[in-house]
Amino acid sequence: MNVKPVGERVLIKPIKEEEVTSGGIYIPESAQKEKKEGNVVAVGTYEDGKELPVKKGDHIIYGGFQSDEMEMDGEKYLFIDFKDVLAIVEE
């Protein structure tokens, strides 16, 4: 399936938090902090049609409290507003 966000939105695949510590202790889901990092899957555009300064494949850190979840092929994805993108992680 090919999904293209409309407007100033970004579709990301969140990076999952590790469930086991390096010492082998299991961390229950209720005790895990939500990691606010993800990989960009698709990008919308500004209202005037210009491209947003993120691209497919970018590793980003995002903030905000509002996102819309979507499940595709058994994987969880999030639509976030571009204004919630805090940084691009350059490796």
N, C-alpha and C positions, 0 to 999 in steps of 0.2 A: 504494500500500500504506500502511496506517495502522499504525504501531508505537507501542505504549505500554509504556515501561519498567516493570518490576515492582520494588517496593521503592524503596530510596533510591538510584536510579540515574538518570542523565541521558544521553540520546542526543544526540550533537553531530556536526556536520559540521566537521571540522578546517579551519582556514584554511591554504591552501598557501603555502609559502615561495616567494619570488621566485627564479627560476632564473637570472636575468641581473642583474648589478650595474648601477648607473646609468651606469657607464662602458662597458657592453656586453660585459663578461666573463662567460662562461657558468660557472656553478657546478655541478659534477657532484653528483648526488644523494648520493654517499658523503661529500661534504665539507659538506653542508648540516646546520645544527643543526635539530633538530625544533622547530618553533614550537608552543608549547603554548597555542594560542588556538583558539577555535572558536565556532560559532553553535549555540545550543540548538535542537534539532528537536522533542524530546519530553521530558517530565518524569514521573517516578514520584511516589510519595507516601511519607511517613513510615509506620511500621507502624500507627500509630493512625488513618491516613487523612488526616491534615492535609497540606496542600500544601507542597512544598519552596519556599524563597524565590528560586527562579529560574523563568523562564517561557519559553515558546517565543519565539524571536527574540532572546533576550539574547546579547550578545557576552561570552564568558567567557575567563578565563585559568585553566588547570588545571595541576595537578602530578600527582605519583604516577607509578608505573611500570606499573601494571596497568590494562589496558583490553581490551575485546573488540571486534574489528573486525567490521564487517558491510558488505556491498556491496549497494546497492540502486540500480537504474536506472543502473548503471555508475559510481556515485559511492561513495566510501569514507565510512563513518560509524563512530563509536566509542561504545560504552557505557562510561561512567565512573561510579565511585561518587561520590555527592554530596559525601562528605568530601574528595574531591580537587579540588573547585571552590575556587579561591583568591580569585577576585574577579570582579565583573561590571564590564565596561568601559562607562562612560557617555560617550556621545559628544555 
